[in-house]
Amino acid sequence: MSRTLIKAAEAQLPTTTGTATSFSSATAVRLVNTASGADYLVTVVETQSGTVVGSFTMPRGTVEVLEKQSSHCVFSANNAVKGAQVGFTN
């Protein structure tokens, strides 16, 4: 069984590429969509306002662990998506 090591406080994802966050250069970010009635797009960019690396739809009420390069930044279409820097033990 894997365990999640929480390394920072959970925070709302920014909603624009210009304010995208790297979560203190995290390589793993736990994401949760707290919205009860909507799915939201999550986008990864090379840097704030940089080239899009990829994106995916985060279904309402779900949790995902996003693995990314430390310099990559993340933002969401809505601040109902929250994230926290994490690591793994085991």
C-alpha positions as CSV (number, residue, x, y, z in Angstrom):
1,M,0.0,0.0,0.0
2,S,1.4,3.4,-0.9
3,R,1.0,6.4,1.4
4,T,0.9,10.0,0.6
5,L,3.3,12.4,2.4
6,I,1.8,15.9,2.6
7,K,4.5,18.4,2.1
8,A,2.5,21.7,2.1
9,A,-0.8,23.2,2.8
10,E,-3.6,22.7,0.3
11,A,-4.4,25.8,-1.8
12,Q,-6.8,26.8,-4.6
13,L,-5.3,26.5,-8.0
14,P,-4.9,29.8,-9.9
15,T,-7.3,30.3,-12.8
16,T,-5.0,31.9,-15.3
17,T,-1.7,30.9,-17.0
18,G,-0.1,34.1,-15.8
19,T,-0.6,33.1,-12.2
20,A,0.0,29.4,-12.6
21,T,1.9,27.8,-9.7
22,S,4.7,25.2,-9.5
23,F,3.7,24.4,-5.9
24,S,7.2,25.3,-4.7
25,S,8.9,23.3,-7.5
26,A,6.9,20.1,-6.6
27,T,7.2,17.0,-8.8
28,A,4.0,15.5,-7.4
29,V,0.8,17.5,-6.6
30,R,-2.4,16.0,-5.1
31,L,-5.4,17.7,-6.8
32,V,-9.0,17.6,-5.7
33,N,-12.0,19.0,-7.5
34,T,-14.2,20.2,-4.6
35,A,-17.1,21.3,-6.9
36,S,-20.3,19.4,-6.4
37,G,-21.7,20.0,-9.9
38,A,-19.0,20.7,-12.4
39,D,-15.9,19.2,-14.1
40,Y,-13.0,21.6,-14.6
41,L,-10.0,21.7,-17.0
42,V,-6.5,21.5,-15.3
43,T,-3.6,22.8,-17.5
44,V,0.1,22.3,-17.1
45,V,2.4,24.9,-18.6
46,E,6.2,25.0,-18.9
47,T,6.4,28.3,-16.9
48,Q,3.9,31.0,-15.9
49,S,2.3,32.2,-19.2
50,G,4.5,29.5,-20.9
51,T,3.8,26.9,-23.5
52,V,1.1,24.3,-22.6
53,V,2.5,20.9,-21.8
54,G,-0.9,19.3,-21.5
55,S,-4.3,19.4,-19.9
56,F,-7.0,17.1,-18.6
57,T,-10.5,17.4,-17.3
58,M,-10.8,16.9,-13.5
59,P,-14.2,15.3,-12.8
60,R,-16.2,16.8,-9.9
61,G,-15.5,15.2,-6.5
62,T,-12.3,13.4,-7.7
63,V,-8.7,13.2,-6.5
64,E,-5.7,12.9,-8.7
65,V,-2.0,12.9,-8.1
66,L,-0.3,14.9,-10.9
67,E,3.4,14.1,-11.6
68,K,5.2,16.9,-13.3
69,Q,8.6,18.5,-13.8
70,S,9.6,20.8,-10.9
71,S,9.6,23.9,-13.2
72,H,6.2,23.2,-14.7
73,C,3.2,25.3,-13.4
74,V,-0.4,24.4,-13.0
75,F,-3.7,26.2,-13.2
76,S,-7.4,25.4,-13.4
77,A,-10.5,26.7,-15.1
78,N,-12.0,27.3,-11.6
79,N,-10.6,27.7,-8.1
80,A,-12.8,24.8,-6.9
81,V,-9.8,22.7,-7.8
82,K,-7.3,22.6,-4.9
83,G,-3.8,21.2,-4.8
84,A,-1.0,20.4,-2.3
85,Q,2.6,19.4,-2.8
86,V,3.0,15.7,-1.9
87,G,5.6,12.9,-1.9
88,F,5.3,9.2,-1.4
89,T,6.6,6.9,1.3
90,N,7.1,3.1,1.1
